[in-house]
Amino acid sequence: MIKSVRPALRPTPDFTQEDSLFKQGYSMIAGLDEVGRGTLAGPVVAGLAIFESKPSDDWVGMIRDSKQMSSSQREYIIPHLEKSALVLEIGVSSSIEVDNLGIVNATRLA
C-alpha cells in the first residue's frame, strides 16, 4: 500500500510524519522532491530517497526543500545521501512530455 503524505514545510527535519507511518506498520518511507513545476518551459526533475531507518547524522539537519538550500549545501549532502540511502533515484520528464501529459502527470512520470 502506498500512502501519499505532503506535510507542511518545517524549519528543520523532525521525522514526525515518518514516525507516525512507521507506527502504522510501514517499513520504508520515500522522501521526494521535484523541481521544474513552476517554470514556463523545460523539464520536470524529481529526486527520491529511501532510508532503512531514520538517519541521525549531522548532515540530516541541513535537509530542506531543495529550493530552500544553496547549491553548496546540496553538493555537501549528496555524498551523504549516496552513502546512507537504500534507494536514491532521479527521474526526468522532458518538456515535450510536460506539454503532452500536463504538468501534474509529467511530475508523476518523473
N, CA, C and O atoms as a GROMACS GRO file, in nm:
protein
  440
    1MET      N    1   0.084  -0.118   0.000
    1MET     CA    2   0.000   0.000   0.000
    1MET      C    3   0.088   0.125   0.000
    1MET      O    4   0.182   0.135   0.080
    2ILE      N    5   0.059   0.217  -0.088
    2ILE     CA    6   0.134   0.342  -0.095
    2ILE      C    7   0.045   0.453  -0.043
    2ILE      O    8  -0.070   0.467  -0.085
    3LYS      N    9   0.098   0.532   0.048
    3LYS     CA   10   0.024   0.643   0.106
    3LYS      C   11   0.099   0.771   0.075
    3LYS      O   12   0.220   0.780   0.099
    4SER      N   13   0.030   0.869   0.021
    4SER     CA   14   0.092   0.996  -0.012
    4SER      C   15   0.066   1.095   0.101
    4SER      O   16  -0.048   1.120   0.138
    5VAL      N   17   0.175   1.150   0.154
    5VAL     CA   18   0.165   1.247   0.262
    5VAL      C   19   0.245   1.369   0.219
    5VAL      O   20   0.362   1.357   0.184
    6ARG      N   21   0.184   1.484   0.223
    6ARG     CA   22   0.253   1.606   0.186
    6ARG      C   23   0.248   1.701   0.305
    6ARG      O   24   0.158   1.784   0.313
    7PRO      N   25   0.345   1.690   0.398
    7PRO     CA   26   0.343   1.773   0.517
    7PRO      C   27   0.382   1.917   0.487
    7PRO      O   28   0.448   1.945   0.386
    8ALA      N   29   0.340   2.007   0.575
    8ALA     CA   30   0.382   2.147   0.564
    8ALA      C   31   0.532   2.154   0.590
    8ALA      O   32   0.587   2.073   0.665
    9LEU      N   33   0.598   2.251   0.528
    9LEU     CA   34   0.742   2.266   0.548
    9LEU      C   35   0.771   2.304   0.692
    9LEU      O   36   0.703   2.390   0.750
   10ARG      N   37   0.870   2.241   0.750
   10ARG     CA   38   0.914   2.271   0.886
   10ARG      C   39   1.051   2.336   0.878
   10ARG      O   40   1.123   2.317   0.780
   11PRO      N   41   1.089   2.413   0.980
   11PRO     CA   42   1.220   2.477   0.976
   11PRO      C   43   1.336   2.377   0.973
   11PRO      O   44   1.438   2.403   0.908
   12THR      N   45   1.322   2.264   1.040
   12THR     CA   46   1.422   2.158   1.037
   12THR      C   47   1.351   2.024   1.031
   12THR      O   48   1.237   2.013   1.076
   13PRO      N   49   1.416   1.922   0.977
   13PRO     CA   50   1.354   1.790   0.973
   13PRO      C   51   1.328   1.739   1.115
   13PRO      O   52   1.413   1.752   1.202
   14ASP      N   53   1.210   1.680   1.137
   14ASP     CA   54   1.182   1.628   1.270
   14ASP      C   55   1.125   1.486   1.268
   14ASP      O   56   1.102   1.428   1.374
   15PHE      N   57   1.101   1.430   1.152
   15PHE     CA   58   1.058   1.292   1.135
   15PHE      C   59   0.922   1.262   1.198
   15PHE      O   60   0.892   1.145   1.225
   16THR      N   61   0.840   1.363   1.223
   16THR     CA   62   0.707   1.340   1.280
   16THR      C   63   0.623   1.252   1.188
   16THR      O   64   0.563   1.155   1.234
   17GLN      N   65   0.619   1.284   1.060
   17GLN     CA   66   0.541   1.206   0.964
   17GLN      C   67   0.595   1.064   0.953
   17GLN      O   68   0.518   0.968   0.951
   18GLU      N   69   0.726   1.051   0.947
   18GLU     CA   70   0.788   0.919   0.932
   18GLU      C   71   0.758   0.832   1.055
   18GLU      O   72   0.723   0.715   1.041
   19ASP      N   73   0.773   0.889   1.175
   19ASP     CA   74   0.745   0.813   1.297
   19ASP      C   75   0.601   0.763   1.298
   19ASP      O   76   0.576   0.648   1.335
   20SER      N   77   0.509   0.848   1.257
   20SER     CA   78   0.368   0.810   1.253
   20SER      C   79   0.346   0.694   1.154
   20SER      O   80   0.273   0.599   1.185
   21LEU      N   81   0.408   0.702   1.038
   21LEU     CA   82   0.392   0.596   0.937
   21LEU      C   83   0.458   0.465   0.981
   21LEU      O   84   0.403   0.358   0.957
   22PHE      N   85   0.576   0.472   1.044
   22PHE     CA   86   0.640   0.351   1.095
   22PHE      C   87   0.551   0.284   1.199
   22PHE      O   88   0.540   0.161   1.201
   23LYS      N   89   0.488   0.363   1.286
   23LYS     CA   90   0.398   0.308   1.389
   23LYS      C   91   0.276   0.240   1.326
   23LYS      O   92   0.217   0.150   1.385
   24GLN      N   93   0.238   0.285   1.205
   24GLN     CA   94   0.125   0.223   1.135
   24GLN      C   95   0.165   0.096   1.060
   24GLN      O   96   0.081   0.030   0.999
   25GLY      N   97   0.293   0.061   1.065
   25GLY     CA   98   0.338  -0.063   1.004
   25GLY      C   99   0.414  -0.048   0.874
   25GLY      O  100   0.458  -0.148   0.817
   26TYR      N  101   0.431   0.073   0.826
   26TYR     CA  102   0.510   0.091   0.704
   26TYR      C  103   0.656   0.062   0.734
   26TYR      O  104   0.707   0.102   0.838
   27SER      N  105   0.723  -0.008   0.643
   27SER     CA  106   0.862  -0.046   0.667
   27SER      C  107   0.960   0.044   0.592
   27SER      O  108   1.077   0.053   0.631
   28MET      N  109   0.915   0.108   0.487
   28MET     CA  110   1.001   0.200   0.412
   28MET      C  111   0.920   0.324   0.376
   28MET      O  112   0.803   0.316   0.341
   29ILE      N  113   0.986   0.437   0.385
   29ILE     CA  114   0.922   0.564   0.352
   29ILE      C  115   1.016   0.639   0.258
   29ILE      O  116   1.135   0.654   0.285
   30ALA      N  117   0.960   0.686   0.148
   30ALA     CA  118   1.039   0.759   0.049
   30ALA      C  119   1.022   0.909   0.069
   30ALA      O  120   0.912   0.958   0.092
   31GLY      N  121   1.133   0.979   0.060
   31GLY     CA  122   1.131   1.124   0.055
   31GLY      C  123   1.142   1.166  -0.090
   31GLY      O  124   1.225   1.113  -0.163
   32LEU      N  125   1.061   1.261  -0.132
   32LEU     CA  126   1.055   1.301  -0.272
   32LEU      C  127   1.059   1.452  -0.283
   32LEU      O  128   0.997   1.522  -0.204
   33ASP      N  129   1.132   1.501  -0.381
   33ASP     CA  130   1.137   1.644  -0.408
   33ASP      C  131   1.141   1.662  -0.559
   33ASP      O  132   1.203   1.582  -0.630
   34GLU      N  133   1.075   1.765  -0.607
   34GLU     CA  134   1.075   1.792  -0.750
   34GLU      C  135   1.116   1.935  -0.776
   34GLU      O  136   1.108   2.021  -0.688
   35VAL      N  137   1.161   1.959  -0.898
   35VAL     CA  138   1.196   2.093  -0.942
   35VAL      C  139   1.149   2.106  -1.087
   35VAL      O  140   1.160   2.013  -1.166
   36GLY      N  141   1.096   2.223  -1.120
   36GLY     CA  142   1.055   2.249  -1.257
   36GLY      C  143   0.906   2.269  -1.274
   36GLY      O  144   0.861   2.304  -1.383
   37ARG      N  145   0.827   2.248  -1.170
   37ARG     CA  146   0.682   2.262  -1.186
   37ARG      C  147   0.640   2.407  -1.202
   37ARG      O  148   0.535   2.434  -1.262
   38GLY      N  149   0.717   2.499  -1.152
   38GLY     CA  150   0.677   2.639  -1.158
   38GLY      C  151   0.729   2.713  -1.280
   38GLY      O  152   0.698   2.831  -1.298
   39THR      N  153   0.807   2.648  -1.362
   39THR     CA  154   0.865   2.715  -1.477
   39THR      C  155   0.767   2.713  -1.596
   39THR      O  156   0.677   2.630  -1.601
   40LEU      N  157   0.787   2.804  -1.688
   40LEU     CA  158   0.701   2.811  -1.806
   40LEU      C  159   0.745   2.714  -1.915
   40LEU      O  160   0.665   2.677  -2.001
   41ALA      N  161   0.869   2.673  -1.912
   41ALA     CA  162   0.920   2.581  -2.014
   41ALA      C  163   1.029   2.495  -1.953
   41ALA      O  164   1.092   2.533  -1.854
   42GLY      N  165   1.051   2.380  -2.013
   42GLY     CA  166   1.160   2.295  -1.968
   42GLY      C  167   1.110   2.169  -1.900
   42GLY      O  168   0.990   2.147  -1.887
   43PRO      N  169   1.205   2.086  -1.858
   43PRO     CA  170   1.170   1.957  -1.799
   43PRO      C  171   1.129   1.969  -1.652
   43PRO      O  172   1.146   2.073  -1.589
   44VAL      N  173   1.074   1.859  -1.600
   44VAL     CA  174   1.047   1.843  -1.458
   44VAL      C  175   1.141   1.733  -1.409
   44VAL      O  176   1.151   1.628  -1.471
   45VAL      N  177   1.208   1.759  -1.298
   45VAL     CA  178   1.302   1.662  -1.242
   45VAL      C  179   1.256   1.628  -1.101
   45VAL      O  180   1.220   1.718  -1.024
   46ALA      N  181   1.258   1.499  -1.066
   46ALA     CA  182   1.220   1.455  -0.932
   46ALA      C  183   1.330   1.367  -0.875
   46ALA      O  184   1.390   1.287  -0.946
   47GLY      N  185   1.355   1.384  -0.745
   47GLY     CA  186   1.451   1.301  -0.675
   47GLY      C  187   1.382   1.228  -0.561
   47GLY      O  188   1.292   1.282  -0.497
   48LEU      N  189   1.424   1.104  -0.536
   48LEU     CA  190   1.363   1.021  -0.435
   48LEU      C  191   1.472   0.951  -0.355
   48LEU      O  192   1.570   0.903  -0.410
   49ALA      N  193   1.452   0.945  -0.222
   49ALA     CA  194   1.545   0.873  -0.135
   49ALA      C  195   1.466   0.788  -0.037
   49ALA      O  196   1.363   0.830   0.015
   50ILE      N  197   1.515   0.666  -0.013
   50ILE     CA  198   1.456   0.576   0.086
   50ILE      C  199   1.568   0.532   0.180
   50ILE      O  200   1.675   0.490   0.136
   51PHE      N  201   1.542   0.542   0.311
   51PHE     CA  202   1.637   0.500   0.413
   51PHE      C  203   1.583   0.382   0.490
   51PHE      O  204   1.461   0.366   0.503
   52GLU      N  205   1.672   0.298   0.542
   52GLU     CA  206   1.631   0.181   0.620
   52GLU      C  207   1.569   0.225   0.752
   52GLU      O  208   1.473   0.163   0.799
   53SER      N  209   1.622   0.329   0.811
   53SER     CA  210   1.568   0.385   0.935
   53SER      C  211   1.599   0.534   0.935
   53SER      O  212   1.658   0.586   0.839
   54LYS      N  213   1.560   0.601   1.040
   54LYS     CA  214   1.585   0.744   1.047
   54LYS      C  215   1.734   0.773   1.050
   54LYS      O  216   1.803   0.729   1.142
   55PRO      N  217   1.784   0.844   0.951
   55PRO     CA  218   1.925   0.884   0.960
   55PRO      C  219   1.940   0.989   1.070
   55PRO      O  220   1.855   1.077   1.086
   56SER      N  221   2.048   0.981   1.145
   56SER     CA  222   2.065   1.072   1.258
   56SER      C  223   2.194   1.151   1.251
   56SER      O  224   2.229   1.221   1.346
   57ASP      N  225   2.266   1.140   1.142
   57ASP     CA  226   2.393   1.212   1.128
   57ASP      C  227   2.370   1.362   1.120
   57ASP      O  228   2.258   1.408   1.092
   58ASP      N  229   2.476   1.439   1.143
   58ASP     CA  230   2.466   1.586   1.146
   58ASP      C  231   2.410   1.644   1.017
   58ASP      O  232   2.337   1.743   1.021
   59TRP      N  233   2.444   1.586   0.902
   59TRP     CA  234   2.401   1.641   0.774
   59TRP      C  235   2.250   1.639   0.758
   59TRP      O  236   2.196   1.718   0.680
   60VAL      N  237   2.180   1.551   0.828
   60VAL     CA  238   2.034   1.540   0.814
   60VAL      C  239   1.966   1.670   0.852
   60VAL      O  240   1.866   1.707   0.790
   61GLY      N  241   2.018   1.741   0.951
   61GLY     CA  242   1.960   1.868   0.993
   61GLY      C  243   1.968   1.978   0.889
   61GLY      O  244   1.903   2.081   0.902
   62MET      N  245   2.048   1.956   0.785
   62MET     CA  246   2.061   2.055   0.678
   62MET      C  247   1.956   2.038   0.569
   62MET      O  248   1.937   2.128   0.487
   63ILE      N  249   1.887   1.924   0.568
   63ILE     CA  250   1.795   1.895   0.459
   63ILE      C  251   1.671   1.984   0.466
   63ILE      O  252   1.609   1.999   0.572
   64ARG      N  253   1.638   2.041   0.354
   64ARG     CA  254   1.519   2.123   0.335
   64ARG      C  255   1.465   2.094   0.197
   64ARG      O  256   1.522   2.014   0.123
   65ASP      N  257   1.356   2.158   0.162
   65ASP     CA  258   1.314   2.160   0.023
   65ASP      C  259   1.434   2.211  -0.057
   65ASP      O  260   1.497   2.309  -0.018
   66SER      N  261   1.466   2.145  -0.167
   66SER     CA  262   1.588   2.179  -0.241
   66SER      C  263   1.593   2.326  -0.282
   66SER      O  264   1.701   2.384  -0.295
   67LYS      N  265   1.477   2.386  -0.303
   67LYS     CA  266   1.474   2.526  -0.344
   67LYS      C  267   1.509   2.620  -0.229
   67LYS      O  268   1.534   2.739  -0.251
   68GLN      N  269   1.510   2.568  -0.107
   68GLN     CA  270   1.547   2.648   0.010
   68GLN      C  271   1.693   2.629   0.048
   68GLN      O  272   1.741   2.688   0.145
   69MET      N  273   1.765   2.547  -0.028
   69MET     CA  274   1.905   2.518   0.002
   69MET      C  275   1.995   2.583  -0.103
   69MET      O  276   1.957   2.598  -0.219
   70SER      N  277   2.114   2.619  -0.060
   70SER     CA  278   2.212   2.672  -0.155
   70SER      C  279   2.272   2.555  -0.234
   70SER      O  280   2.262   2.440  -0.193
   71SER      N  281   2.335   2.587  -0.346
   71SER     CA  282   2.398   2.481  -0.426
   71SER      C  283   2.509   2.413  -0.347
   71SER      O  284   2.528   2.292  -0.360
   72SER      N  285   2.583   2.488  -0.265
   72SER     CA  286   2.690   2.426  -0.186
   72SER      C  287   2.632   2.332  -0.080
   72SER      O  288   2.693   2.229  -0.050
   73GLN      N  289   2.517   2.366  -0.022
   73GLN     CA  290   2.453   2.275   0.074
   73GLN      C  291   2.408   2.147   0.004
   73GLN      O  292   2.429   2.038   0.057
   74ARG      N  293   2.347   2.161  -0.114
   74ARG     CA  294   2.304   2.042  -0.188
   74ARG      C  295   2.424   1.954  -0.224
   74ARG      O  296   2.418   1.832  -0.211
   75GLU      N  297   2.533   2.017  -0.269
   75GLU     CA  298   2.653   1.941  -0.307
   75GLU      C  299   2.715   1.871  -0.186
   75GLU      O  300   2.768   1.761  -0.199
   76TYR      N  301   2.709   1.933  -0.070
   76TYR     CA  302   2.762   1.872   0.053
   76TYR      C  303   2.680   1.748   0.092
   76TYR      O  304   2.737   1.648   0.136
   77ILE      N  305   2.550   1.755   0.076
   77ILE     CA  306   2.461   1.647   0.122
   77ILE      C  307   2.462   1.527   0.027
   77ILE      O  308   2.443   1.414   0.072
   78ILE      N  309   2.483   1.547  -0.100
   78ILE     CA  310   2.474   1.438  -0.199
   78ILE      C  311   2.558   1.315  -0.161
   78ILE      O  312   2.505   1.205  -0.164
   79PRO      N  313   2.688   1.329  -0.127
   79PRO     CA  314   2.763   1.207  -0.093
   79PRO      C  315   2.708   1.136   0.031
   79PRO      O  316   2.716   1.013   0.041
   80HIS      N  317   2.653   1.212   0.125
   80HIS     CA  318   2.593   1.151   0.243
   80HIS      C  319   2.467   1.072   0.205
   80HIS      O  320   2.443   0.963   0.257
   81LEU      N  321   2.388   1.129   0.116
   81LEU     CA  322   2.270   1.057   0.067
   81LEU      C  323   2.311   0.929  -0.006
   81LEU      O  324   2.254   0.823   0.016
   82GLU      N  325   2.412   0.940  -0.091
   82GLU     CA  326   2.458   0.824  -0.167
   82GLU      C  327   2.507   0.713  -0.074
   82GLU      O  328   2.488   0.595  -0.103
   83LYS      N  329   2.571   0.750   0.036
   83LYS     CA  330   2.624   0.652   0.130
   83LYS      C  331   2.514   0.590   0.217
   83LYS      O  332   2.522   0.472   0.252
   84SER      N  333   2.413   0.669   0.254
   84SER     CA  334   2.316   0.627   0.354
   84SER      C  335   2.185   0.572   0.298
   84SER      O  336   2.119   0.492   0.366
   85ALA      N  337   2.147   0.610   0.180
   85ALA     CA  338   2.016   0.572   0.127
   85ALA      C  339   2.016   0.430   0.072
   85ALA      O  340   2.114   0.387   0.009
   86LEU      N  341   1.906   0.359   0.095
   86LEU     CA  342   1.887   0.228   0.031
   86LEU      C  343   1.856   0.247  -0.116
   86LEU      O  344   1.901   0.171  -0.202
   87VAL      N  345   1.778   0.350  -0.145
   87VAL     CA  346   1.739   0.385  -0.281
   87VAL      C  347   1.761   0.534  -0.298
   87VAL      O  348   1.722   0.614  -0.212
   88LEU      N  349   1.822   0.572  -0.407
   88LEU     CA  350   1.843   0.713  -0.441
   88LEU      C  351   1.829   0.723  -0.592
   88LEU      O  352   1.914   0.676  -0.666
   89GLU      N  353   1.721   0.786  -0.637
   89GLU     CA  354   1.690   0.789  -0.780
   89GLU      C  355   1.653   0.930  -0.824
   89GLU      O  356   1.605   1.012  -0.746
   90ILE      N  357   1.677   0.956  -0.951
   90ILE     CA  358   1.637   1.082  -1.013
   90ILE      C  359   1.558   1.047  -1.139
   90ILE      O  360   1.599   0.961  -1.216
   91GLY      N  361   1.444   1.114  -1.159
   91GLY     CA  362   1.364   1.094  -1.278
   91GLY      C  363   1.340   1.227  -1.348
   91GLY      O  364   1.333   1.332  -1.283
   92VAL      N  365   1.328   1.223  -1.479
   92VAL     CA  366   1.309   1.345  -1.558
   92VAL      C  367   1.194   1.324  -1.657
   92VAL      O  368   1.185   1.220  -1.722
   93SER      N  369   1.108   1.423  -1.666
   93SER     CA  370   1.010   1.430  -1.774
   93SER      C  371   1.049   1.548  -1.863
   93SER      O  372   1.068   1.659  -1.814
   94SER      N  373   1.059   1.523  -1.990
   94SER     CA  374   1.102   1.626  -2.084
   94SER      C  375   0.994   1.733  -2.102
   94SER      O  376   0.879   1.715  -2.061
   95SER      N  377   1.033   1.843  -2.162
   95SER     CA  378   0.936   1.950  -2.190
   95SER      C  379   0.826   1.900  -2.284
   95SER      O  380   0.712   1.945  -2.274
   96ILE      N  381   0.858   1.809  -2.374
   96ILE     CA  382   0.758   1.751  -2.464
   96ILE      C  383   0.657   1.668  -2.384
   96ILE      O  384   0.537   1.675  -2.409
   97GLU      N  385   0.707   1.591  -2.287
   97GLU     CA  386   0.616   1.513  -2.200
   97GLU      C  387   0.528   1.606  -2.117
   97GLU      O  388   0.410   1.579  -2.097
   98VAL      N  389   0.586   1.717  -2.069
   98VAL     CA  390   0.507   1.815  -1.994
   98VAL      C  391   0.396   1.869  -2.082
   98VAL      O  392   0.280   1.878  -2.039
   99ASP      N  393   0.429   1.906  -2.206
   99ASP     CA  394   0.329   1.958  -2.299
   99ASP      C  395   0.220   1.856  -2.331
   99ASP      O  396   0.102   1.890  -2.337
  100ASN      N  397   0.260   1.730  -2.351
  100ASN     CA  398   0.165   1.626  -2.390
  100ASN      C  399   0.082   1.572  -2.274
  100ASN      O  400  -0.036   1.543  -2.291
  101LEU      N  401   0.142   1.560  -2.156
  101LEU     CA  402   0.076   1.497  -2.042
  101LEU      C  403   0.015   1.597  -1.943
  101LEU      O  404  -0.075   1.563  -1.867
  102GLY      N  405   0.066   1.721  -1.945
  102GLY     CA  406   0.030   1.818  -1.842
  102GLY      C  407   0.132   1.809  -1.730
  102GLY      O  408   0.198   1.707  -1.713
  103ILE      N  409   0.145   1.916  -1.654
  103ILE     CA  410   0.250   1.925  -1.552
  103ILE      C  411   0.231   1.823  -1.440
  103ILE      O  412   0.330   1.767  -1.393
  104VAL      N  413   0.110   1.798  -1.398
  104VAL     CA  414   0.087   1.704  -1.287
  104VAL      C  415   0.127   1.563  -1.328
  104VAL      O  416   0.201   1.496  -1.255
  105ASN      N  417   0.079   1.518  -1.443
  105ASN     CA  418   0.113   1.382  -1.488
  105ASN      C  419   0.260   1.368  -1.525
  105ASN      O  420   0.320   1.263  -1.503
  106ALA      N  421   0.319   1.473  -1.579
  106ALA     CA  422   0.463   1.469  -1.610
  106ALA      C  423   0.546   1.462  -1.483
  106ALA      O  424   0.649   1.394  -1.479
  107THR      N  425   0.501   1.531  -1.379
  107THR     CA  426   0.571   1.522  -1.249
  107THR      C  427   0.560   1.381  -1.193
  107THR      O  428   0.658   1.328  -1.142
  108ARG      N  429   0.444   1.320  -1.202
  108ARG     CA  430   0.427   1.182  -1.156
  108ARG      C  431   0.514   1.087  -1.236
  108ARG      O  432   0.573   0.994  -1.180
  109LEU      N  433   0.524   1.109  -1.366
  109LEU     CA  434   0.607   1.026  -1.451
  109LEU      C  435   0.754   1.038  -1.410
  109LEU      O  436   0.825   0.938  -1.402
  110ALA      N  437   0.797   1.160  -1.386
  110ALA     CA  438   0.937   1.181  -1.344
  110ALA      C  439   0.965   1.103  -1.217
  110ALA      O  440   1.077   1.107  -1.165
   0.00000   0.00000   0.00000
